[in-house]
Amino acid sequence: MALSKEEKEQAIKERRKHERDTGSVEVQVSLLDRRIQQLADHLKAHPKDHHSRRGLLMMIGKRRRMKKYLDNNG
């Protein structure tokens, strides 16, 4: 369920601020967006997977906090 190397590289290229940027908040939000979408698709096929649902909710909360940080500081 993890992102493939190609998907991760694509997400980083879309949001990076400079050539070696891999950890800025924008990049982290982009990676979380892709992981959340992938996990949401998984849960549509496996609705009783409560362990993964909890992970999804935690990722959504983390993404919400990061976007709030960007709104306040970016």
Legacy VTK file of the C-alpha trace (Angstrom):
# vtk DataFile Version 3.0
C-alpha trace
ASCII
DATASET POLYDATA
POINTS 74 float
0.000 0.000 0.000
2.992 2.294 0.097
3.615 4.658 -2.780
5.842 3.343 -5.531
9.153 5.044 -6.122
7.879 6.630 -9.339
4.725 7.998 -7.674
6.766 9.445 -4.845
9.258 11.097 -7.200
6.421 12.593 -9.254
4.756 14.056 -6.141
8.060 15.560 -5.013
8.758 17.089 -8.447
5.341 18.766 -8.500
5.747 20.627 -5.194
9.451 21.079 -4.483
10.853 24.551 -3.931
14.340 23.769 -5.250
16.129 20.838 -6.832
17.068 18.999 -3.623
13.849 19.724 -1.704
12.302 16.502 -0.390
11.026 17.454 3.048
9.304 20.819 2.882
5.753 21.019 4.173
4.401 21.396 0.629
6.100 18.163 -0.442
4.893 16.332 2.674
1.304 17.438 2.030
1.571 16.274 -1.578
2.812 12.842 -0.483
0.064 12.586 2.126
-2.549 13.502 -0.502
-1.449 10.586 -2.660
-1.271 8.124 0.241
-4.708 9.202 1.465
-6.220 8.721 -1.999
-4.622 5.293 -2.322
-5.855 4.214 1.106
-9.358 5.556 0.450
-9.528 3.418 -2.691
-8.368 0.407 -0.662
-11.087 0.982 1.927
-13.772 1.100 -0.759
-12.827 -2.471 -1.666
-12.268 -3.575 1.960
-14.807 -1.750 4.147
-14.113 -3.838 7.269
-10.404 -3.033 7.388
-10.614 -0.959 10.547
-6.862 -0.913 11.157
-6.254 0.826 7.831
-9.207 3.155 8.450
-7.537 4.361 11.654
-4.315 4.998 9.728
-6.294 6.943 7.134
-7.887 9.130 9.792
-4.485 9.803 11.345
-3.060 10.817 7.953
-6.027 13.108 7.319
-5.437 14.787 10.676
-1.742 15.237 9.949
-2.503 16.709 6.509
-5.055 19.092 8.059
-2.485 20.330 10.597
0.152 20.819 7.895
-2.264 22.774 5.684
-3.208 24.934 8.666
0.493 25.602 9.221
0.891 26.596 5.568
-2.099 28.938 5.781
-0.649 30.660 8.838
3.019 30.789 7.729
3.098 30.420 3.990
LINES 1 75
74 0 1 2 3 4 5 6 7 8 9 10 11 12 13 14 15 16 17 18 19 20 21 22 23 24 25 26 27 28 29 30 31 32 33 34 35 36 37 38 39 40 41 42 43 44 45 46 47 48 49 50 51 52 53 54 55 56 57 58 59 60 61 62 63 64 65 66 67 68 69 70 71 72 73
